[in-house]
């Protein structure tokens, strides 16, 4: 075993909702969060099109060129197979038509309700509709250049440990922890966990039949014991997930003081979901990933799938929002500010939740969905989820190159 000589710098954390939640669930909160989303994401689009508000476009004569920035309020196909998109801004709603034979028609397949886009084109003769020539997403600039560390140092990015499940892979976890003590892992100074530390209680039907630990606090105590196997000189950062004992609505605040006291091994840093964690100058957007289910369900398989979860992550980067669609399976908390917009482009985007390993680069952003530490449960089998388990993605923070370690 190696001698301890790691010297990680403390992680800095931004965009943490913990202690900042102001939403009461009233109508005005919903209005505020969508207005804030529109204002912030429309700024990213204003340089792409010479847009006007919907009420100004409504006053323009037919046949003129026009451009809009708006929130997608409806998408439907016409009897002729064209696409009608209704865009809403703070002044009203305007219909936009994408003709089926245009090259941009494929982009309509990528649209989700409530995301912000820009379009430009030509008004119909009666000025009642905009024929769309081009469609723009807020997106990550093609010119984006990530920041890297100025020394050779690595981070392990994992998620979905699920201690308390009968299918938790205890031996695989111990192999991972023992490896972190070896000379081979001497440069791994950071461990970033993207949610679902424990299996939780009552998360899905008949879950109690698959629990090895039925008390939620005892689950966290068992997780804390697993955390003690990790070298004590590593910087550890954790966010919660949908199986954890925090509110389900996103953004999720960090674990409360009682759970923090239980998970006190190695003074782990605990923050909300999502959070931007910066280590060695490298910014890592950590998000558990519940909205990936929604993206995968709504988009064509070639755009997003469980077998390629990083493709769904690319879509979130393209839309510059972690959970664009409201009212689906992803529970969203209305706040005065939309904490789920991606204002600053991260160097790394790290998610979990779907229990599948996927990774790749989107406009130079390294996207990693890190799999899980739980073998297939009966529930997963019933919904055709075949998990990728006991893998640890290791990132060289000085080059953003990636190595996948297998502890099966």
FIGUTOR-777900 format. One record per residue: residue number from 1; x, y, z of N, C-alpha, C in turn. Coordinates in steps of 0.2 Angstrom, whole numbers. Layout:
<pts>
 seq neast nnorth   nup caeast canorth  caup ceast cnorth   cup
 NUM     X      Y     Z      X       Y     Z     X      Y     Z
...
</pts>
This chain:
<pts>
 seq neast nnorth   nup caeast canorth  caup ceast cnorth   cup
   1     4     -6     0      0       0     0     4      6     0
   2     2     11    -3      6      17    -4     6     22     2
   3    11     26     3     11      31     9     7     37     7
   4     4     40    12     -1      45    10     3     51     9
   5     2     54     3      5      61     1     1     65    -4
   6    -6     63    -4    -10      67    -8   -11     74    -4
   7   -12     79    -9    -13      86    -6   -18     90   -10
   8   -24     87   -10    -30      91   -14   -31     98   -11
   9   -33    102   -16    -35     109   -14   -43    108   -12
  10   -45    112    -7    -52     112    -6   -56    114   -12
  11   -62    110   -13    -66     111   -19   -70    118   -17
  12   -71    122   -23    -76     127   -22   -82    126   -25
  13   -88    128   -22    -94     126   -24   -99    132   -26
  14  -102    131   -31   -107     137   -33  -113    134   -35
  15  -118    138   -35   -125     137   -38  -129    132   -33
  16  -127    132   -27   -130     127   -22  -136    130   -19
  17  -142    127   -20   -148     129   -18  -149    129   -10
  18  -145    125    -7   -146     124     1  -146    130     4
  19  -151    131     8   -152     137    12  -155    143     8
  20  -156    142     1   -157     148    -3  -164    147    -6
  21  -168    142    -4   -174     140    -7  -180    145    -5
  22  -183    149    -9   -188     154    -7  -195    152   -10
  23  -196    147   -14   -202     145   -17  -207    143   -12
  24  -214    145   -13   -219     143    -8  -224    139   -12
  25  -223    138   -18   -228     134   -22  -234    138   -25
  26  -234    145   -24   -239     149   -26  -238    151   -34
  27  -244    153   -37   -244     154   -44  -238    159   -46
  28  -237    164   -42   -232     169   -43  -225    166   -44
  29  -224    161   -40   -217     158   -40  -216    154   -47
  30  -221    151   -50   -221     148   -56  -219    153   -61
  31  -223    159   -61   -222     164   -66  -215    167   -65
  32  -212    168   -59   -206     170   -58  -200    166   -61
  33  -201    159   -60   -195     155   -62  -195    154   -70
  34  -201    154   -73   -201     154   -80  -199    161   -83
  35  -201    166   -80   -198     173   -83  -191    173   -82
  36  -188    171   -76   -181     171   -75  -177    167   -81
  37  -180    161   -82   -177     156   -87  -177    160   -94
  38  -183    163   -96   -183     166  -102  -178    172  -102
  39  -177    176   -97   -173     182   -98  -165    179   -98
  40  -164    174   -94   -157     172   -94  -154    168  -100
  41  -159    164  -103   -157     160  -109  -158    164  -115
  42  -162    169  -115   -163     173  -121  -157    177  -122
  43  -153    179  -117   -147     183  -118  -142    179  -122
  44  -142    172  -121   -137     168  -125  -139    168  -132
  45  -145    170  -134   -148     169  -141  -148    176  -145
  46  -147    181  -141   -148     188  -144  -143    190  -149
  47  -137    187  -149   -132     188  -154  -133    184  -160
  48  -138    179  -160   -139     175  -166  -144    178  -171
  49  -149    181  -168   -155     184  -172  -157    191  -170
  50  -159    195  -175   -161     201  -174  -169    201  -172
  51  -170    199  -166   -177     197  -164  -181    203  -161
  52  -187    202  -162   -192     207  -159  -197    203  -155
  53  -200    207  -150   -205     203  -145  -211    201  -150
  54  -215    197  -147   -221     194  -151  -226    200  -153
  55  -227    204  -148   -232     209  -150  -230    214  -155
  56  -223    215  -156   -220     219  -161  -221    215  -168
  57  -219    209  -168   -220     205  -174  -227    205  -176
  58  -232    205  -172   -239     205  -173  -241    211  -177
  59  -237    216  -176   -239     223  -180  -235    223  -186
  60  -231    219  -188   -227     219  -194  -231    217  -200
  61  -230    220  -206   -234     218  -212  -231    212  -215
  62  -236    208  -218   -234     202  -221  -229    202  -226
  63  -225    196  -226   -220     195  -231  -213    198  -229
  64  -213    201  -223   -207     204  -220  -203    198  -216
  65  -196    199  -216   -192     195  -212  -193    197  -205
  66  -193    191  -201   -194     192  -194  -190    187  -190
  67  -189    188  -183   -185     184  -179  -188    184  -172
  68  -189    178  -169   -192     178  -162  -187    174  -157
  69  -187    176  -151   -184     171  -146  -190    170  -141
  70  -191    163  -140   -197     162  -135  -196    155  -132
  71  -201    154  -128   -201     147  -124  -206    143  -128
  72  -204    137  -130   -209     132  -133  -215    130  -129
  73  -221    133  -131   -227     132  -127  -231    126  -130
  74  -230    125  -137   -233     119  -140  -230    117  -146
  75  -230    111  -148   -227     108  -154  -232    103  -157
  76  -234    104  -163   -239      99  -166  -238     99  -173
  77  -240     93  -176   -239      92  -184  -246     95  -187
  78  -245     97  -193   -251      99  -197  -254     93  -201
  79  -260     94  -204   -262      89  -208  -258     87  -214
  80  -254     92  -216   -249      91  -222  -242     88  -219
  81  -241     87  -213   -235      85  -210  -230     90  -209
  82  -232     96  -209   -227     101  -207  -227    102  -199
  83  -223    106  -196   -223     107  -189  -225    114  -187
  84  -229    114  -182   -231     121  -180  -229    121  -173
  85  -225    126  -172   -222     128  -165  -224    134  -162
  86  -227    134  -156   -229     141  -153  -224    143  -149
  87  -222    149  -150   -216     152  -146  -220    157  -141
  88  -218    157  -135   -221     162  -130  -215    166  -127
  89  -216    173  -127   -211     177  -123  -215    181  -118
  90  -212    186  -115   -216     190  -110  -221    194  -112
  91  -222    194  -119   -227     199  -122  -233    195  -125
  92  -232    188  -127   -237     185  -130  -235    178  -133
  93  -239    175  -138   -237     169  -141  -238    170  -148
  94  -233    167  -152   -234     168  -160  -232    161  -163
  95  -236    159  -168   -235     153  -171  -230    153  -176
  96  -226    148  -177   -220     147  -181  -221    140  -185
  97  -220    140  -191   -221     134  -195  -214    132  -198
  98  -212    126  -197   -206     123  -200  -209    118  -205
  99  -207    119  -211   -209     115  -217  -206    108  -217
 100  -209    103  -218   -207      96  -217  -201     95  -222
 101  -200     99  -228   -195      97  -232  -189    102  -231
 102  -189    106  -226   -183     110  -224  -178    106  -220
 103  -172    107  -221   -166     104  -218  -167    104  -210
 104  -170    110  -208   -171     111  -200  -176    107  -197
 105  -180    103  -202   -186      99  -199  -183     94  -194
 106  -177     91  -195   -174      86  -190  -173     89  -183
 107  -172     96  -183   -171      99  -176  -177     99  -172
 108  -183     99  -175   -190      99  -172  -190     93  -167
 109  -187     87  -170   -187      81  -165  -183     82  -159
 110  -179     87  -158   -175      88  -152  -178     93  -147
 111  -184     96  -150   -187     101  -145  -191     98  -140
 112  -190    101  -134   -194      99  -128  -199    105  -126
 113  -205    104  -123   -209     110  -121  -205    113  -116
 114  -206    120  -116   -203     125  -110  -196    126  -111
 115  -192    124  -117   -186     126  -118  -186    133  -122
 116  -180    136  -122   -180     143  -125  -176    142  -131
 117  -179    144  -137   -175     144  -143  -176    151  -147
 118  -172    151  -153   -173     157  -157  -175    155  -164
 119  -179    158  -168   -180     156  -175  -180    163  -179
 120  -179    162  -185   -180     168  -190  -182    165  -196
 121  -186    169  -200   -189     167  -206  -193    173  -209
 122  -198    171  -212   -202     176  -216  -210    175  -214
 123  -213    181  -213   -220     181  -211  -224    179  -217
 124  -230    176  -216   -235     174  -221  -238    181  -224
 125  -241    180  -229   -244     186  -232  -249    190  -227
 126  -252    186  -223   -257     190  -219  -254    191  -212
 127  -247    190  -211   -243     191  -205  -245    187  -199
 128  -249    181  -201   -252     178  -195  -247    172  -193
 129  -242    170  -197   -238     165  -195  -231    166  -198
 130  -226    164  -194   -219     164  -196  -216    158  -200
 131  -214    158  -206   -211     152  -209  -204    152  -207
 132  -202    147  -204   -195     147  -201  -190    145  -206
 133  -185    149  -206   -179     147  -211  -173    144  -207
 134  -172    146  -200   -167     144  -196  -169    143  -189
 135  -167    139  -185   -169     138  -178  -162    137  -174
 136  -162    140  -168   -156     141  -164  -157    139  -157
 137  -152    135  -154   -153     133  -147  -148    138  -143
 138  -148    139  -137   -144     143  -133  -136    140  -134
 139  -136    133  -133   -130     129  -135  -123    131  -131
 140  -119    127  -132   -112     128  -130  -108    130  -136
 141  -105    136  -136   -101     139  -142   -96    133  -144
 142   -96    133  -151    -91     128  -154   -84    130  -152
 143   -83    137  -150    -76     139  -149   -74    138  -141
 144   -78    134  -138    -77     133  -130   -71    130  -129
 145   -67    132  -125    -60     129  -123   -60    128  -115
 146   -60    122  -113    -60     120  -106   -54    122  -102
 147   -55    124   -96    -49     125   -92   -47    118   -89
 148   -40    118   -88    -37     111   -86   -32    113   -80
 149   -31    108   -76    -27     109   -70   -19    110   -72
 150   -16    114   -68     -9     115   -70    -4    110   -67
 151    -6    104   -65     -2      99   -63    -6     92   -64
 152    -2     87   -64     -6      80   -65    -9     78   -59
 153   -16     78   -59    -20      76   -54   -26     73   -57
 154   -29     68   -53    -35      65   -56   -41     65   -51
 155   -47     64   -54    -53      64   -50   -57     58   -52
 156   -60     54   -47    -64      49   -48   -72     51   -48
 157   -75     50   -53    -82      52   -54   -87     46   -53
 158   -91     45   -48    -95      40   -47  -102     42   -45
 159  -107     37   -45   -114      39   -43  -117     33   -41
 160  -123     33   -38   -128      28   -37  -125     22   -34
 161  -123     23   -27   -120      18   -23  -125     13   -21
 162  -131     16   -18   -137      12   -16  -135      7   -10
 163  -132      9    -5   -131       5     1  -138      4     4
 164  -139     -2     6   -145      -3     9  -149     -8     4
 165  -147     -8    -2   -151     -13    -7  -147    -20    -6
 166  -151    -25    -7   -149     -32    -7  -144    -32   -13
 167  -144    -28   -18   -140     -29   -24  -134    -24   -23
 168  -133    -21   -18   -127     -16   -17  -121    -21   -18
 169  -116    -19   -22   -110     -23   -23  -105    -21   -18
 170  -105    -24   -12   -101     -22    -7   -94    -24    -8
 171   -93    -30   -11    -86     -32   -13   -83    -28   -18
 172   -86    -26   -23    -84     -22   -29   -82    -15   -26
 173   -86    -12   -21    -84      -6   -18   -78     -7   -14
 174   -77    -12   -11    -71     -13    -7   -65    -14   -11
 175   -65    -17   -17    -60     -17   -22   -58    -10   -25
 176   -63     -6   -26    -62       1   -28   -58      5   -22
 177   -61      4   -16    -58       8   -11   -50      5   -10
 178   -49     -1   -10    -42      -4    -9   -38     -1   -15
 179   -41     -1   -21    -37       2   -27   -34      9   -25
 180   -39     13   -22    -37      20   -21   -31     21   -16
 181   -30     16   -12    -24      16    -8   -18     14   -11
 182   -18     12   -18    -12       9   -21    -8     14   -24
 183    -2     13   -26      3      18   -30    -1     19   -37
 184    -4     15   -40     -7      16   -46   -12     22   -46
 185   -15     23   -40    -20      28   -39   -18     34   -35
 186   -11     35   -35     -8      40   -31   -10     47   -33
 187   -12     48   -40    -14      54   -42   -22     56   -41
 188   -25     51   -39    -33      52   -38   -34     55   -31
 189   -35     62   -32    -35      66   -26   -42     68   -24
 190   -47     67   -29    -54      69   -28   -59     64   -30
 191   -64     63   -26    -69      58   -27   -76     62   -27
 192   -79     62   -32    -86      66   -33   -91     61   -34
 193   -96     61   -30   -102      57   -30  -108     60   -32
 194  -111     58   -37   -117      62   -40  -124     59   -38
 195  -125     58   -32   -131      56   -29  -133     49   -28
 196  -138     47   -24   -140      41   -22  -135     37   -18
 197  -133     40   -13   -129      36    -8  -132     30    -6
 198  -138     30    -4   -142      24    -1  -148     22    -6
 199  -151     16    -4   -156      14    -8  -163     18    -7
 200  -163     20     0   -169      24     2  -175     19     3
 201  -180     22     5   -186      18     7  -192     21     3
 202  -196     16     0   -203      18    -3  -202     22    -9
 203  -196     21   -13   -195      25   -19  -199     22   -25
 204  -200     15   -25   -203      12   -30  -207      6   -27
 205  -212      4   -31   -217      -1   -28  -213     -8   -26
 206  -215    -10   -20   -212     -16   -16  -205    -16   -16
 207  -202    -10   -15   -195      -9   -14  -193    -13    -7
 208  -197    -13    -2   -195     -16     4  -193    -23     3
 209  -195    -26    -2   -193     -33    -3  -186    -34    -5
 210  -183    -29    -7   -176     -29   -10  -171    -25    -6
 211  -173    -23     0   -169     -20     5  -165    -25    10
 212  -159    -23    11   -155     -27    16  -155    -23    22
 213  -156    -16    22   -157     -12    28  -163     -8    27
 214  -168     -9    31   -175      -6    30  -175      1    34
 215  -171      3    38   -171       9    41  -167     14    37
 216  -169     20    36   -166      25    31  -159     27    35
 217  -160     29    41   -154      31    45  -149     26    45
 218  -151     20    46   -146      14    46  -142     13    39
 219  -146     15    34   -143      15    28  -137     20    27
 220  -139     26    30   -133      31    29  -128     29    34
 221  -129     26    39   -123      24    44  -119     18    40
 222  -122     14    36   -119       9    33  -115     12    27
 223  -118     17    24   -114      21    19  -108     24    21
 224  -109     27    27   -103      31    30   -97     26    32
 225   -99     20    34    -94      15    35   -90     13    28
 226   -94     13    23    -91      12    16   -86     18    14
 227   -88     24    16    -84      30    15   -78     30    19
 228   -78     27    24    -72      26    28   -66     22    25
 229   -68     18    20    -63      14    17   -59     18    12
 230   -62     24    10    -59      28     5   -53     31     9
 231   -47     32     5    -41      36     9   -44     42    12
 232   -41     44    18    -43      50    21   -40     56    19
 233   -35     56    14    -32      62    12   -35     64     5
 234   -41     61     3    -44      63    -3   -50     68    -1
 235   -51     73    -6    -56      78    -6   -63     74    -8
 236   -68     74    -4    -74      70    -7   -80     76    -7
 237   -83     76   -12    -89      80   -13   -95     76   -15
 238  -101     77   -12   -107      73   -13  -113     77   -14
 239  -117     75   -19   -124      78   -20  -129     73   -19
 240  -135     75   -17   -140      70   -16  -144     68   -23
 241  -147     62   -23   -151      60   -29  -158     58   -26
 242  -162     55   -31   -169      54   -30  -171     49   -25
 243  -166     44   -23   -166      39   -18  -164     42   -11
 244  -161     48   -11   -159      50    -5  -164     54    -1
 245  -163     55     6   -168      58    10  -168     65    10
 246  -169     68     5   -170      75     4  -177     76     0
 247  -179     83    -1   -185      84    -5  -183     81   -12
 248  -189     79   -16   -188      76   -22  -188     81   -28
 249  -191     87   -26   -191      92   -31  -184     95   -32
 250  -183     96   -39   -176     100   -40  -177    107   -41
 251  -172    111   -39   -166     109   -36  -166    106   -29
 252  -162    101   -28   -163      98   -21  -158    101   -16
 253  -160    103   -10   -155     105    -6  -151     99    -3
 254  -145    101     0   -140      96     2  -143     92     8
 255  -140     87    10   -142      83    16  -143     87    22
 256  -148     86    27   -149      90    33  -143     88    38
 257  -143     92    43   -138      91    48  -138     84    51
 258  -144     81    52   -144      74    55  -140     70    51
 259  -141     70    44   -138      65    40  -131     67    39
 260  -129     74    39   -122      76    39  -118     73    44
 261  -121     73    50   -118      70    56  -116     63    55
 262  -121     59    52   -120      52    51  -114     51    46
 263  -114     55    40   -109      54    35  -103     59    36
 264  -100     58    42    -95      63    44   -88     60    42
 265   -88     55    39    -81      52    37   -77     57    32
 266   -71     58    34    -66      62    30   -69     69    29
 267   -73     71    33    -76      78    32   -78     79    24
 268   -82     75    22    -84      75    15   -88     82    14
 269   -87     85     8    -91      91     7   -97     89     4
 270  -103     92     6   -109      90     5  -113     96     2
 271  -116     96    -4   -119     101    -7  -125     99   -11
 272  -129    104   -14   -136     102   -17  -135     99   -24
 273  -141     97   -26   -141      95   -33  -146     99   -37
 274  -143    102   -42   -136     102   -45  -131    107   -41
 275  -125    106   -42   -120     111   -40  -114    111   -45
 276  -111    117   -46   -105     117   -49   -99    117   -45
 277   -95    112   -45    -89     110   -41   -83    112   -45
 278   -78    116   -42    -72     118   -45   -66    115   -41
 279   -62    111   -45    -56     108   -42   -50    109   -46
 280   -45    111   -44    -39     113   -48   -41    117   -54
 281   -45    122   -53    -47     126   -59   -52    123   -64
 282   -54    117   -63    -58     113   -68   -65    113   -65
 283   -70    116   -69    -77     116   -66   -81    110   -68
 284   -84    107   -63    -88     101   -65   -95    102   -62
 285  -100    102   -67   -107     103   -66  -109     96   -64
 286  -111     95   -57   -113      89   -55  -121     89   -54
 287  -124     84   -57   -132      84   -57  -133     76   -57
 288  -138     75   -52   -140      68   -52  -142     65   -58
 289  -147     68   -61   -149      66   -68  -156     63   -69
 290  -161     65   -65   -168      63   -66  -171     65   -72
 291  -169     71   -75   -172      73   -81  -170     69   -87
 292  -164     65   -86   -162      61   -92  -168     57   -94
 293  -172     54   -89   -177      50   -91  -182     53   -96
 294  -183     60   -94   -188      64   -98  -185     65  -105
 295  -179     66  -106   -176      68  -112  -176     61  -116
 296  -174     56  -113   -174      49  -117  -181     47  -119
 297  -186     49  -115   -193      47  -117  -196     51  -122
 298  -194     57  -123   -197      62  -128  -193     62  -134
 299  -187     61  -134   -183      62  -141  -182     55  -144
 300  -181     55  -151   -179      49  -155  -173     45  -152
 301  -173     39  -153   -168      35  -150  -161     37  -152
 302  -160     39  -158   -154      41  -161  -151     48  -158
 303  -156     51  -154   -154      58  -151  -153     57  -144
 304  -156     52  -141   -155      50  -133  -158     43  -132
 305  -154     40  -128   -156      33  -126  -152     31  -120
 306  -155     26  -117   -152      23  -110  -145     20  -112
 307  -144     17  -118   -138      14  -120  -133     19  -121
 308  -135     25  -122   -130      31  -124  -132     37  -120
 309  -132     36  -113   -134      42  -109  -131     49  -110
 310  -125     48  -112   -121      55  -113  -124     59  -119
 311  -128     55  -124   -131      59  -129  -137     63  -126
 312  -140     60  -121   -146      64  -118  -142     70  -114
 313  -136     69  -111   -133      75  -108  -131     80  -113
 314  -129     78  -119   -127      83  -124  -134     87  -126
 315  -139     84  -125   -146      88  -127  -146     94  -121
 316  -145     92  -115   -146      97  -109  -141    102  -110
 317  -135    101  -112   -130     106  -114  -132    110  -119
 318  -135    107  -125   -137     111  -130  -142    116  -128
 319  -147    114  -124   -152     118  -122  -150    123  -116
 320  -144    122  -113   -142     125  -108  -146    125  -102
 321  -149    120  -101   -154     119   -95  -154    112   -93
 322  -154    111   -86   -153     104   -84  -160    100   -84
 323  -166    103   -84   -172     100   -84  -177    105   -87
 324  -177    105   -94   -181     110   -98  -188    109   -97
 325  -191    103   -97   -198     102   -98  -201    101   -91
 326  -206    105   -90   -210     106   -84  -216    102   -84
 327  -218     98   -79   -225      95   -78  -224     87   -80
 328  -218     85   -81   -218      78   -83  -216     74   -77
 329  -211     69   -77   -209      65   -72  -204     68   -67
 330  -201     73   -70   -196      77   -66  -199     82   -62
 331  -199     81   -55   -202      86   -51  -197     92   -50
 332  -201     98   -51   -197     104   -51  -200    109   -46
 333  -196    112   -42   -198     117   -37  -198    124   -40
 334  -203    127   -39   -203     134   -42  -200    139   -37
 335  -195    142   -40   -191     147   -36  -191    154   -39
 336  -189    159   -36   -189     166   -39  -184    166   -45
 337  -179    162   -44   -173     161   -49  -173    154   -51
 338  -172    153   -58   -171     146   -61  -164    144   -59
 339  -164    139   -55   -157     137   -53  -155    131   -57
 340  -158    130   -62   -157     124   -67  -154    126   -73
 341  -154    132   -75   -151     135   -81  -143    134   -81
 342  -140    132   -86   -133     131   -87  -130    138   -89
 343  -129    143   -84   -126     149   -86  -119    149   -89
 344  -115    146   -85   -108     146   -87  -106    139   -90
 345  -103    138   -95   -101     131   -98   -96    128   -94
 346   -98    122   -91    -93     118   -87   -88    115   -91
 347   -83    113   -88    -77     109   -91   -79    102   -92
 348   -83     99   -86    -85      92   -86   -92     93   -84
 349   -96     88   -86   -103      87   -84  -104     80   -82
 350  -106     80   -76   -106      73   -72  -113     71   -70
 351  -116     66   -72   -123      64   -70  -122     56   -68
 352  -128     54   -65   -129      47   -64  -136     45   -65
 353  -140     42   -60   -147      41   -60  -149     35   -65
 354  -147     35   -71   -149      30   -76  -146     23   -75
 355  -140     23   -71   -137      16   -70  -133     14   -76
 356  -132     18   -81   -128      16   -87  -122     20   -88
 357  -117     17   -90   -110      21   -91  -110     24   -98
 358  -109     30   -99   -109      33  -105  -104     40  -105
 359  -100     41  -110    -96      47  -109   -94     49  -116
 360   -92     55  -117    -90      58  -123   -89     65  -123
 361   -87     69  -128    -86      76  -128   -91     80  -132
 362   -94     85  -130    -99      89  -133   -96     96  -133
 363   -94     99  -139    -91     105  -140   -85    106  -134
 364   -81    101  -133    -76     101  -129   -78    101  -121
 365   -84     99  -120    -86      98  -113   -86     90  -112
 366   -83     88  -107    -83      81  -106   -89     79  -102
 367   -93     75  -105    -99      72  -102   -98     65  -100
 368  -100     64   -93    -99      57   -90  -105     55   -86
 369  -108     50   -88   -113      47   -84  -110     40   -81
 370  -110     40   -75   -105      35   -71  -107     28   -69
 371  -113     26   -72   -115      20   -70  -117     19   -62
 372  -117     13   -59   -119      12   -52  -115      7   -49
 373  -117      6   -43   -114       1   -38  -119     -4   -36
 374  -124     -6   -40   -129     -10   -38  -131    -14   -44
 375  -131    -21   -43   -133     -26   -48  -141    -25   -49
 376  -143    -28   -55   -150     -27   -57  -155    -29   -52
 377  -160    -25   -50   -165     -26   -45  -171    -29   -49
 378  -176    -32   -46   -182     -35   -49  -185    -29   -52
 379  -186    -23   -49   -189     -18   -52  -186    -16   -59
 380  -179    -15   -59   -175     -13   -65  -177    -19   -70
 381  -177    -25   -68   -178     -30   -73  -185    -29   -76
 382  -190    -27   -72   -197     -26   -75  -197    -20   -80
 383  -193    -16   -79   -193     -10   -84  -187    -10   -89
 384  -184    -16   -90   -179     -17   -95  -172    -13   -94
 385  -170    -12   -87   -164      -8   -86  -159    -13   -84
 386  -154    -14   -88   -148     -18   -87  -142    -14   -85
 387  -141    -13   -79   -136      -8   -76  -129    -10   -78
 388  -125     -4   -79   -118      -5   -79  -115     -3   -72
 389  -112     -8   -69   -110      -7   -62  -103     -8   -61
 390  -101     -5   -55    -94      -6   -53   -89     -3   -57
 391   -90      2   -61    -85       6   -65   -84     12   -62
 392   -78     14   -62    -76      21   -59   -72     25   -65
 393   -76     30   -68    -72      34   -72   -67     39   -69
 394   -61     39   -71    -55      43   -68   -53     48   -73
 395   -54     54   -72    -52      60   -76   -45     63   -74
 396   -41     63   -79    -35      67   -78   -37     75   -79
 397   -36     78   -73    -39      85   -73   -34     90   -77
 398   -28     88   -79    -23      92   -83   -24     91   -90
 399   -28     86   -92    -29      85  -100   -36     83  -101
 400   -40     82   -96    -47      80   -97   -48     73  -101
 401   -43     69  -101    -43      62  -104   -46     58   -98
 402   -49     52  -101    -53      48   -96   -51     41   -97
 403   -51     38   -91    -50      31   -90   -55     28   -86
 404   -58     22   -89    -63      18   -85   -60     12   -82
 405   -61     12   -75    -58       7   -71   -64      2   -69
 406   -63     -4   -70    -68      -9   -69   -67    -13   -63
 407   -71    -13   -58    -70     -17   -52   -75    -22   -51
 408   -78    -25   -57    -82     -30   -56   -79    -37   -54
</pts>
